[in-house]
Amino acid sequence: MSQGTYVEESFTRDTTYIDDRITSTGSGENEWPVEPGRYRLVVARACPWANRAIIVRRLLGLEDVMSMGICGPTHDADSWTFDLDPDGLDPVLGIPRLKDAYEARFPGYPRGITVPAVVEVSSGKVVTNNFPVITLDLSTQWGEHHRDGAPDLYPEALREEIDTVNKRVYTEVNNGVYRCGFAGTQRAYDRAYDRLFTALDWLEERLATQRYLVGDTITEADVRLFTTLARFDAVYHGHFKCNRTKLTEMPVLWAYARDLFQTPGFGDTTDFVHIKSHYYEVHRDINPTGVVPKGPDLSGWGEPHGREQLGGRPFGDGTPPGPPPDCERVPTAHNPHLGEDGLVRV
């Protein structure tokens, strides 16, 4: 999840991914055809990049079309593992490590084993781990299989603006917290810190007068920002030293984050126990003891947000998704706002 290198003691993420795509025609070079039941989405709830794919798949109602394997929150230097499953094996792919799917297609795969990844069930081979493209393709290529009432997360008329916003959010916020956390010098950290909070101030101003990042409904842009905000106070503020202000001390972003959290598909895919376990236990270079903090207090996520007064409708003319499948529900002990049906209680 945090694979990268250091240039002048600054963290630079390795963005070389398997660039194959799953498309409606599957006719282009490095393209695979859309086919219900053919692929399995492998994720870890701890990872913000994987959490995006979990949210989008759920919002679009693709649970019966593309199954989902869930890795545990921690991993070693070798691979994410299926330690949550009986006997430590993914029940569909039959493998103990995600690395096995990478090696099945690319023996001696030289790069990091990352989530999310899409795996072809029949061959057990990884198809793609290109996380920004995976979610866009779920929206644009799998339309025939979307649930009735599914939102348009990447509307054609807004794509240019969504792409522009996403670029800044990714470079300055999604990746900006990592740039702070893995800075190798004071100078690199100071620059990363200033860049991050400059972007958060921009978002605070942008969202003061509009309910969502682009347009008047939820889009891909909101999904991408949410997964970082959901982890901000739990791990980034302390663990990554992003500590000018907590999310709860940024009134607009905090209300915006609560609005999304309380929307089906967002809070009900958020596993705070897995999130904290991953960052504090895996990043031993930052947290040598592996001790996981008990805080922060999560009770505020259920408080009224008041964002309705800005207008907008989360799903436009569509409808929210129903409860998640039993096998995919976040344990209520991992998120105090979840009811027995797996949905956020408000």
Residue pairs with C-beta under 8 A, 6 or more apart in sequence:
1 44
1 46
1 47
1 48
1 49
1 50
1 114
1 115
1 278
2 13
2 178
2 182
2 283
3 13
3 14
3 111
3 112
3 114
4 11
4 12
4 13
4 14
4 178
4 182
5 11
5 12
5 14
6 12
6 182
6 184
8 188
9 183
9 184
9 185
9 187
9 188
10 179
10 183
10 184
10 188
10 191
10 192
11 178
11 179
11 181
11 182
11 183
11 184
11 188
11 192
13 175
13 178
14 111
14 112
16 111
17 114
17 128
17 129
17 130
17 131
18 126
18 127
18 128
18 129
18 130
19 30
19 128
19 130
19 133
20 30
20 31
20 32
20 127
20 128
20 130
21 28
21 30
21 31
21 32
21 128
21 130
21 133
21 137
21 141
22 31
22 32
22 33
22 34
22 39
22 118
22 127
22 128
22 137
22 141
22 142
23 31
23 32
23 33
23 34
23 137
23 141
24 33
24 34
24 141
24 142
24 143
24 144
25 31
25 33
26 32
26 33
26 34
32 39
32 120
32 127
34 141
34 142
34 144
34 145
36 64
36 65
36 66
36 145
37 65
37 67
37 121
38 120
38 121
38 122
39 66
39 67
39 118
39 119
39 120
39 121
39 127
40 66
40 67
40 68
40 69
40 90
40 92
40 93
40 118
40 119
40 121
41 53
41 57
41 66
41 67
41 68
41 69
41 116
41 117
41 118
41 134
42 68
42 69
42 70
42 71
42 80
42 90
42 93
42 98
42 101
42 115
42 116
42 117
42 118
42 119
43 50
43 51
43 53
43 54
43 68
43 69
43 70
43 71
43 115
43 116
44 50
44 70
44 71
44 72
44 73
44 75
44 80
44 115
44 274
44 278
45 51
45 54
45 70
45 73
45 269
45 270
45 271
45 274
45 275
45 330
46 73
46 271
46 274
46 275
46 277
46 278
46 279
47 115
47 116
47 278
48 174
48 227
48 228
48 230
48 231
49 114
49 115
49 116
49 131
49 227
50 115
50 116
50 131
51 227
51 230
51 269
51 270
52 116
52 131
52 135
52 223
52 224
52 227
53 116
53 131
53 134
53 135
53 138
54 68
54 116
54 269
55 223
55 226
55 227
55 265
55 266
55 269
56 135
56 138
56 139
56 153
56 220
56 223
57 63
57 66
57 68
57 138
58 265
58 268
58 269
58 321
58 324
59 150
59 151
59 153
59 218
59 223
59 265
59 321
60 138
60 139
60 142
60 146
60 147
60 150
60 151
60 153
61 146
61 147
61 148
61 150
61 321
62 138
62 142
62 145
62 146
62 147
63 324
63 325
63 328
65 142
65 145
66 118
66 142
67 92
67 121
68 328
69 82
69 90
69 91
69 92
69 93
69 119
70 82
70 84
70 328
71 80
71 81
71 82
71 83
71 84
71 98
71 115
72 80
72 81
72 82
72 83
72 84
72 274
73 271
73 273
73 274
73 275
73 277
73 278
73 281
74 277
74 278
74 281
74 282
75 81
75 113
75 282
78 97
78 99
78 113
79 97
79 98
79 99
79 100
79 113
80 97
80 98
80 99
80 113
80 115
81 88
81 96
81 97
81 98
82 88
82 89
82 90
82 95
82 96
82 97
82 98
85 91
88 96
89 95
89 96
90 96
92 121
93 100
93 101
93 119
93 121
93 124
94 124
95 101
95 124
97 113
98 113
98 115
98 117
99 109
99 113
100 124
101 117
101 119
101 124
101 125
101 126
102 109
102 113
102 117
102 126
103 109
104 123
104 124
104 125
104 126
105 123
105 125
105 126
106 126
114 129
114 131
115 129
116 129
116 131
116 134
117 126
117 127
117 128
117 129
118 126
118 127
118 128
118 129
118 134
119 125
119 126
119 127
120 126
120 127
128 134
132 166
132 170
135 153
135 220
135 223
136 154
136 220
139 152
139 153
139 154
139 220
140 154
147 321
148 319
149 315
149 318
149 319
149 320
150 318
151 217
151 218
151 314
151 315
151 316
151 318
152 217
152 316
152 318
153 218
153 219
153 220
153 223
154 162
154 219
154 220
155 215
155 219
158 214
158 215
158 219
161 214
162 213
162 214
162 219
162 220
162 221
165 213
165 214
165 221
166 220
166 221
166 224
168 199
168 202
169 199
169 203
169 213
169 221
169 224
169 225
169 228
170 224
172 195
172 196
172 198
172 199
173 196
173 199
173 200
173 203
173 225
173 228
174 224
174 225
174 227
174 228
176 192
176 195
176 196
176 199
177 196
177 228
177 231
177 232
177 236
177 240
177 242
178 240
179 188
179 192
179 195
179 196
180 189
180 192
180 193
180 196
180 236
180 240
180 241
180 242
181 236
181 239
181 240
181 241
181 242
181 283
181 286
182 286
183 189
183 192
189 241
193 241
193 242
193 244
196 242
197 242
197 244
197 245
200 250
200 253
203 213
203 225
203 252
203 253
204 250
204 251
204 252
204 253
205 252
206 213
207 213
207 252
207 253
207 256
208 252
209 310
210 216
210 310
210 312
211 256
211 259
211 307
211 308
211 310
211 311
211 312
212 218
212 219
212 221
212 222
212 312
212 314
213 219
213 221
213 222
213 225
214 221
215 312
216 311
216 312
216 313
216 316
217 312
217 313
217 314
217 315
217 316
218 260
218 263
218 314
218 315
222 260
226 257
226 260
226 261
226 266
228 236
229 247
229 253
229 256
229 257
229 260
230 257
230 261
230 266
230 270
230 275
231 275
231 279
232 242
232 246
232 247
233 246
233 247
233 248
233 296
234 272
234 275
234 276
234 296
235 275
235 276
235 279
235 280
236 242
237 243
237 246
237 247
238 293
239 279
239 280
239 283
239 286
239 287
240 286
246 296
247 253
247 254
247 257
248 254
248 300
254 300
255 305
255 306
255 307
256 305
256 307
257 301
258 300
258 301
258 302
258 303
258 305
258 307
259 305
259 307
260 266
260 267
261 267
261 270
261 301
261 337
261 344
262 301
262 302
262 305
262 344
262 346
263 314
263 320
264 320
264 321
264 322
264 343
264 344
265 320
265 321
266 344
267 301
267 335
267 337
267 338
267 344
268 324
268 329
268 330
268 335
268 338
268 342
268 343
268 344
269 324
269 330
270 330
270 335
271 330
271 331
271 334
271 335
272 298
272 334
272 335
273 331
273 333
273 334
273 335
274 334
276 292
276 293
277 292
279 287
280 287
280 290
280 291
280 292
280 293
281 287
281 290
281 292
284 290
298 335
298 336
298 337
299 336
301 337
302 337
302 344
302 345
302 346
314 320
323 329
323 341
323 342
323 343
324 342
324 343
326 342
328 342
329 338
329 342
330 338
330 342
332 338
332 339
332 340
337 344
337 345
338 344
338 345
339 345
